[in-house]
Amino acid sequence: MVTYEVTIYTGERVAATTFSNVYIKLVGTDGESDRTWLLGFKVVLSFIKGAVSSFSVSCDKSIGKLVLVEIDKQRYPLFPEDSWFLCKVSVKTPEGDSHSFPVYRWITDSEVHRFREGAALRVFEDTHPLGRYARQQELDQRGEDYRWHVYTEGIPQCIEAEGPLSLPPEVRFSFTKTTEFLFTASSGLAELQLTGLADIQERWTDLDAISRIFWYKRTNISDYVQAHWKDDAFFGYQFLNGVNPMMIKRCSALPSNLPVTNDMVFLQGQTTLEVEMQKGNIFLCDYKQLDGVKANIINGKQQYLMAPLVLLHKTPDDKMMPIAIQLKQIPADDNPIFFPTDSEYDWLIAKIFVRSAEFSEHQLNVHLLRTHLLAEVFAVSLLRNMPMVHPLYKLLVPHTRYTLQINFLARLLLISETGIFTQFAASGGEGMMMFLKKSLSSLTYSSLCIPENIAERGVQNVPNFYYRDDGLKLWDIIHRFVQGVLGHYYKNDSEVQQDSELQKWIKDIFVHGFLSQASTGIPQAFTSVPQVVKFATMVIFLSSAQHSAVNSGQYDYSGWMPNTPISLQLPPPTTKGTTSEATMLQTFPDVNTTAQGMATMWLLSQQSSDFVYLGQYPEEHFSEEVPIKAIKDFQGELEVLSAAIKVRNKNLDVPYTYLDPMEVENSVAI
């Protein structure tokens, strides 16, 4: 007779407790134990929230190397079925070896659940018959639980769900996240003391009136924005370090539809446009994808959305200064090119139309499509195609936390027919899906990988570009971490090629996320280890760092509405010299539209109290020495980068914190 010591770890989550009878069976290469009732001296308290309880399981002889454990719970007669959050099971063998079985799942029924030993196994090396059976059984169940759904033709597919409670329990919000999110969503207007403004469909009468509603919830950066939103230098700065650092590109030749000549522009340093382009000092932001997007009707009034071109000059003192703005794509007599030398309000209203176009480009393409929707594609494909024992599942599953539920809520509350964005944004409604389809059709794999994206845009040497500086360092740190983990499991390219689960994962992403568009450059199959490492690096970077960069500063830069209007309700001037402060105020969105926009930006910028920052892995999916060491090294590198960013930020008028690893969430969770 031999004895195995079994320890059960119940989670700390609210309602993690079970009072049911819990049973376990140990399965090894040479046999299995009897199904054993885990009855300890704690009795009914053995599986309460946070409990760590140990038990003995006896066998006639050693069952060999442990393969899996079978767990089930059976309720007492007349008791209702309860839910139990099981973190992990550890087993000490008679030979003195310790094994960990990661679970981190809710067990909500009385069925038998099988969990594999913590050492990662790819499908072609999983040779035990019951192990292979359990692997396939898990994937079959996942295929039922995580189904693809077409929300709208032409955009990435999502998970099929009727509501948050129809999502599998392991991907839902925690109780803490649920209560905090619902409170914030239902009272965002009240949080900002804006409740009385939600129904006022009137224009603003003066800037002081806008200031008076902007008094309650402010940040250091939002105060700076309010003070400097009219300044050209700050207007240019936002293309580098605002919430959308993805538009600016080096301009080596003017596009044919922007007929700017030397005598039109004033450049610091007594130079010419041609000379500055040759030096790499001229930059362009082109919102051409917004061209033709139908603008919304809000409060019964037609709104206006432009597709501007913005020309910028890096000055000798390293400022990014706007030098010309054309608000429509096709040159015409009624489409003037605006310059800083124009009248105050001609130039200011041109910048306001750019900032409003920036809102739509940022929210729909850069934020919604390129982080939220793609992160959901990566998550659904992972959960459908990767069993828990697969090394890629262990690596990536922490970076899917809350993504499926937050995206479901975004579709319900923001972009549905009655959603806030649909009702109150210039690009909401009919134009929204048109723009998303255009954005997906022009998306490329290289644009999702920051080293290639920075090179393609020609912005490697732009000074004071903190998104680039911090982002490239983060990419390198993540890449080394991923290489260390996956390089441990994949020793050569042939192992990648024969991993059928890995191939199904990327194929699902290509088909359901990128709609089989080969022009995106997304791999349809993996052929080499570096290819897998790069793609997994992109998935982690996009789900954590990139989302933080384009999400966390939304209230900072958009809370003060004149800096980033959610919509505009007068067309731009067709001739110069016709604008005034009154024109500007009439162009701004109505009071209720402003209030709804502010409340939404506030909501989307908030962290929950159960925030998990980049590199922290409370759930221990890996049990082997190499990946565990890689995680510790990863955390150490992130701490060093965080300290360096904090030191730099002390000397900046506008600190750039969005890629500080201590401010970056592990997943798209808000």
Secondary structure by P-SEA (a helix, b strand, c coil): cbbbbbbbbbbcccccccccbbbbbbbccccccccccccccccccccccbbbbbbbbbcccccccccbbbbbbbbcccccbbbbbccbbbbbcccbbbbbbbbccccccccbbbbcccccccccccccaaaaaaaaaaaaaaaaabbbbccccccbbbbbccccccccccccccaaaaaaaaaaaaccccccccccccccccccccaaaaaaaacccccaaaaaaaaccccaaaaaaaaccccccccbbbbcccccccccccccccccccccaaaaaaaccbbbbbcccccccbbbbcccbbbbbbbbbbbbbbcccccccccbbbcccccccccccccccccaaaaaaaaaaaaaaaaaaaaccccccccaaaaaaaaaaaaacccccccccccccccccaaaaaaaaaacccccccccccccccccccaaaaaaaaaaaacccccccaaaaaaaacccccccaaaaaaaaaaaaaaaaaaaaaaaaccccaaaaaaaaaaaaaaaaaaacccccccccccccccccaaaaaaaaaaaaaaacaaaaaaccccccccccccccccccccccccccccccaaaaaaacccaaaaaaaaaaaaaaacccccccccccccccccccaaaaaaaaaaaaaaaaaaaaaaaaaccccccccccccccccccccc
